[in-house]
Amino acid sequence: MKKTIIKSVISAIAVTTLSTGAFAADTAACLITKNNTNPFFVKMKEGAEAKANEAGIDLSSYAGKVDGDAGPQITAIENCMAAGAKGILITASNDSVIPALKKARAAGILVIALDTPIADPEAQDMTFATDNFEAGLLIGKWARAKMGDCLLYTSPSPRDRG
């Protein structure tokens, strides 16, 4: 539950970025997620749509058919460019989207990677994502602070005993 709330907040922040500075109201933007079935991306879309409506941004949403399918995402990027979008928010399925995103950036479109960093820094203007390694370290520090230096021991499993 916390994860989906965090993703909704990230979406709202990203759409807010598009609505400030050089981006005025009545601006078109696109949200491209990996799929429309994962609750994580469903909540991201809901959050982005709510914030876009509030900011007066015309948000078009697209998604891959299945996780890892970049073809529909590439088509969506091309559609966003053709429609005159000022920004693209994307949870890229894989690095196959990089050439299309570079074309979008070359056309002056702001590209924000959400959740999944894109391997080529030239394919995005910024990334909103969780550093999972750092999150693991923070959880470990929190657990140690709560539990102290006690050692949690479980007896070997039958497989370990031979």
C-alpha positions as a printed Julia matrix, in Angstrom:
162×3 Matrix{Float64}:
  0.0     0.0     0.0
  2.77    2.44    0.94
  4.52    1.68   -2.34
  1.51    2.64   -4.45
  0.97    5.83   -2.45
  4.61    6.77   -2.96
  4.31    6.18   -6.69
  1.18    8.34   -6.86
  3.1    11.12   -5.11
  5.99   10.74   -7.54
  3.58   11.02  -10.45
  2.07   14.14   -8.95
  5.51   15.69   -8.5
  6.47   14.9   -12.07
  3.29   16.37  -13.52
  3.75   19.42  -11.3
  7.21   19.85  -12.79
  5.64   20.0   -16.23
  3.15   22.64  -15.1
  5.74   25.09  -13.76
  8.3    27.35  -15.35
  8.21   27.17  -19.14
  5.17   24.91  -19.12
  1.9    26.8   -18.9
 -1.62   25.52  -18.35
 -3.3    23.9   -21.36
 -0.06   22.05  -22.05
 -0.12   18.49  -23.37
  1.91   15.78  -21.64
  2.11   12.01  -21.83
  2.4     9.29  -19.21
  3.78    6.01  -20.52
  3.82    3.07  -18.1
  5.01   -0.5   -18.49
  1.45   -1.89  -18.43
 -2.08   -1.11  -17.27
 -2.53   -4.19  -15.08
  0.06   -3.78  -12.33
 -1.56   -1.97   -9.36
  1.65    0.02   -9.01
  1.19    1.59  -12.46
 -2.58    1.89  -12.07
 -2.06    4.09   -8.99
  0.68    6.04  -10.77
 -1.73    6.78  -13.61
 -4.52    7.78  -11.21
 -2.21   10.18   -9.37
 -0.89   11.7   -12.59
 -4.39   12.15  -14.02
 -5.63   13.84  -10.85
 -2.7    16.26  -10.73
 -2.89   16.94  -14.48
 -6.6    17.8   -14.18
 -5.83   20.12  -11.29
 -3.06   21.86  -13.25
 -5.02   22.12  -16.5
 -2.66   19.77  -18.36
 -4.02   17.58  -21.14
 -2.52   14.22  -20.14
 -2.53   11.28  -22.54
 -1.77    7.89  -21.02
 -0.2     4.92  -22.76
  1.14    1.55  -21.65
  2.83   -1.55  -22.93
  0.63   -4.6   -23.34
  2.84   -6.69  -21.05
  5.77   -5.84  -18.81
  8.95   -5.68  -20.89
  7.18   -4.94  -24.18
  8.79   -1.75  -25.45
  7.06   -1.69  -28.86
  3.88    0.01  -27.63
  6.0     2.43  -25.59
  8.02    3.45  -28.66
  4.79    3.99  -30.6
  3.46    6.06  -27.68
  6.59    8.24  -27.67
  6.16    8.85  -31.39
  2.47    9.66  -30.88
  3.33   12.11  -28.1
  5.83   13.86  -30.37
  3.29   14.06  -33.2
  0.66   15.45  -30.82
  2.94   18.27  -29.67
  3.39   17.08  -26.08
  5.66   19.28  -23.98
  6.64   16.43  -21.65
  6.83   12.66  -21.42
  6.75   10.8   -18.13
  7.84    7.2   -18.66
  8.46    3.96  -16.78
 10.57    2.45  -19.53
 10.14   -1.27  -20.17
 13.73   -1.58  -21.36
 16.5     0.27  -23.18
 14.82   -0.2   -26.6
 13.02    3.1   -25.94
 16.26    5.09  -25.77
 16.46    6.15  -29.46
 12.83    7.33  -29.43
 13.37    9.26  -26.19
 16.49   10.91  -27.61
 14.44   12.03  -30.62
 11.82   13.44  -28.26
 14.45   15.36  -26.32
 15.99   16.65  -29.55
 12.52   17.96  -30.44
 12.45   19.93  -27.18
 10.24   17.57  -25.18
 11.01   17.23  -21.46
 11.55   13.53  -20.62
 11.19   12.35  -17.04
 11.92    8.72  -16.17
  9.72    7.41  -13.36
 10.5     4.42  -11.14
 13.03    2.88  -13.53
 16.15    4.85  -14.42
 17.02    4.8   -18.12
 20.52    3.47  -18.88
 21.49    6.36  -21.16
 21.47    9.69  -19.32
 21.06   11.51  -22.65
 17.61    9.89  -23.06
 16.07   11.73  -20.1
 16.15   15.12  -18.45
 15.62   13.72  -14.97
 14.65   10.61  -13.04
 12.27   10.14  -10.1
 13.12    6.7    -8.73
 13.86    4.89   -5.51
 17.43    3.86   -4.78
 16.58    0.34   -3.61
 20.1    -0.34   -2.32
 20.0     2.77   -0.15
 16.48    1.86    0.99
 17.79   -1.55    2.1
 20.58    0.08    4.08
 18.13    2.44    5.78
 15.79   -0.44    6.66
 18.74   -2.36    8.11
 19.78    0.64   10.22
 16.2     1.08   11.42
 15.9    -2.61   12.33
 19.21   -2.54   14.2
 18.08    0.55   16.13
 14.83   -1.21   17.1
 16.35   -4.62   17.85
 19.78   -3.64   19.09
 22.68   -5.97   18.51
 20.71   -9.13   19.24
 21.33  -12.05   16.94
 18.38  -13.76   15.38
 19.18  -17.45   15.14
 17.17  -20.11   13.44
 18.12  -23.74   13.59
 19.53  -25.24   10.42
 16.98  -26.6     8.02
 16.86  -30.37    7.44
 18.6   -29.75    4.12
 21.51  -28.02    5.92
 21.85  -30.89    8.42
 22.6   -33.39    5.67
